[in-house]
Amino acid sequence: MQVNAIKVQVDAIKVQTDASKVQVDASKVQVDASKVQVDAIKVQTNAIKIQTDASKVKVDAIKVQIVGIRHRI
């Protein structure tokens, strides 16, 4: 009887340990998900910067065009 009780206790400890491992793995997945989110935000930010730079280039092109028209006149 006592031996069986000890086995049950040992099995319970193993289950608890496995549950802890699953929890740690879940935390790692959450951290990875956060990293992916941060990376996505960086990509979005970079896309906005590229868009802004493209707008600046467009403005500069318009200025060059205006200057060209003035020289022609």
Buried (B, 14 or more C-beta within 10 A) or exposed (E): EEEEEEEEEEEEEEEEEEEEEEEEEEEEEEEEEEEEEEEEEEEEEEEEEEEEEEEEEEEEEEEEEEEEEEEEE
